[in-house]
Amino acid sequence: MATDTIELSIDGMTCASCANRIEKKLNKIDGVTATVNFATEKARVEYGEDVTPEALVATVEEAGYQAQLPDVQEAVTEDDPTAALRHRLLVSLALTIPVIAMAMIPALQFTNWQWLSLTLAAPVVVWGAWPFHRAAWANLRHGSATMDTLISMGTVAALGWSVYALFWGTAGTPGMTHPFSLALSRTDGSGSVYFEVAAGVTTFILAGRYFEARSKRRAGAALRALLELGAKDVVVRSGGEEQRIPLDQLAVGDEFVVRPGEKIATDGVVVEGASAVDASMLTGESVPVDVGPGDEVVGATVNVDGRLVVRARRIGTDTQLAQMARLVEDAQNGKAQAQRLADRISGVFVPIVIALSVATLGFWLGTGGSVTVAFTAAVAVLIIACPCALGLATPTALMVGTGRGAQLGILIKGPEVLESTRRIDTIVLDKTGTITTGKMTLVDVVTAEDERPDEVLRMAGAVENGSEHPIARAIVKGARDKVGDLPSVEDFANRRGFGVSGLVEGHHVTVGRQLMLTSHEFSDALKAAVRQAESQGYTAVVVGWDDTVRGVLVVADTVKPTSAEAISRLRTLGLRPIMVTGDNAAAARTIAGHVGIDDVIAEVLPQDKVEIVERLQTDGKVVAMVGDGVNDAAALAKADLGLAMGSGTDVAIEASDLTVVRDDLNAVPDAIRLSRRTLATIKGNLFWAFAYNVAALPLAAAGLLNPMIAGAAMAFSSVFVVSNSLRLRRFTATASR
């Protein structure tokens, strides 16, 4: 049976359980296979001919959420999805501050202050907490409970009881002051209002949700950044004339022109010209590839220094760039089922608290207690358990931990990341730009007998100064650093793909591949130097003049000074390092030997990196991936933990879970240590947040704890949680010693 695929935009999800609920609802339809991604708020659905897209939207809406078809999504302008939440938070904060101030500072409790508190707190609890009420109702309809349920019930109960105390109790009496006593007593609570509890909880949780939403918004940015790498227009050659057109008008078989410095518009075959093509944005590998007629080129790579005419072979969704975007998206879909730590705990805690509150109400009514006393005890149970500290446990530790991390060059993207750092046992590292600098550097000068290295370098640098090739730039930089100013060159010639030549101080100097100097006298010692350099994966450039080879320049992508120490520290953390690279096996083994890595996988393509991660995961390993290129993006997203080097591409950074801003591999073990410490702090916060509240639950149920004392206990647990989180500021990076 024929099937179609559609991607729906989903609104209204507040946790991973929402994504699971929508997915189950869609998959109940005959002929439908659905995957819902909570991080990107998308649902990818395969459906048969008997199902319409409108029916899929209706099914999502029946589950209590909103869905949009792709054409509707495109019509909607790209607004900041966190703007509404930010507006809700700021308004709630402005209203809540005076409510808390009046409740806690007796000097501010003027005559009838309680009525002003009602006026300010009611919009916060009704409008500010509306997302929680809406989610709680959706959960209730499906027989489940999350943090939203407890937040909604606790804030509504606090507001409702306060309204009761104002209108039917004694709290509305002019001149009433707010009692703030920790003494336990049997009281009907009708003389107290708890607006600061209702408004404060709402605002605290809104703040946590806002910061969470702001970081979650980046989840889909990897795909956008990846697709933006491509060219936007193209110069097409037809009938001897050249015309610039939008890229979407390009057809397979069209010939288009690529000038020096321009991006190649799409995948194709070179039909005219020769040049070096920089594919580092896609491959992460630093050495440009020389291309000529008949060679294949990939869209989004950069033409370095020659004019090319290319015949288009693949366009649109068939290009390698589009395929890599799909790899990233598929890998992200595999991670969408991660459950937030607080929701997992509250999933058990919330139903227990609700049941206990109802049981308390029933017990007091059943034993002859008054309705007022019974309701007071039941509300106290809800408020003592209302998850203010629970809501602060993750955001405060994450805020302090990420703030300290930023000072050390480490960016943590969210609480789910922290759980992964605790479990990982294998770390896969890309070579170029991660273990190595990613830039070509002159590493050695080997000269013939009776030749001075400085002189060979000076002559080679003078000729290479006329070329824009990255290897030439490495030689020129090395020459200037070593000998200073370079002499001028005459009759400069560039044999693309082979080398350059020119007249320097009366000598005809040739610099390039060994094939370019076949007519020169070439000593066995220098030939051996070329073989040795190439066996190690380095690039050997031969220099000669006056029909004699004078020396060999060795150019390579060098290892970062701190990489070996970083690998040692990763082993200390219990991780097994594996290096993967698109380079040849000889170069890979040489680099791995320098830094102390035993496991090496060389000559891999971008999709191979994803397969390597999947294979390790199938073998039971929990895998971290470190990379910096676009070719690493899918593997970074697929890994249990993705770490991007900040010197890399935006796509790699957006697809990762942790970003190391410092161009230093030593920051990777620091990032893992900080993440593990932050996770331990969050778990400690959650334990104490529950411990304080659970210890008081029996007192509340026994009617010995009025709601105001419950609010005080909750506030104290919040202070403890914040203080515990602040200890993360003392975290010290080993690399900074």
Disulfide bonds with the S-S distance in Angstrom:
none
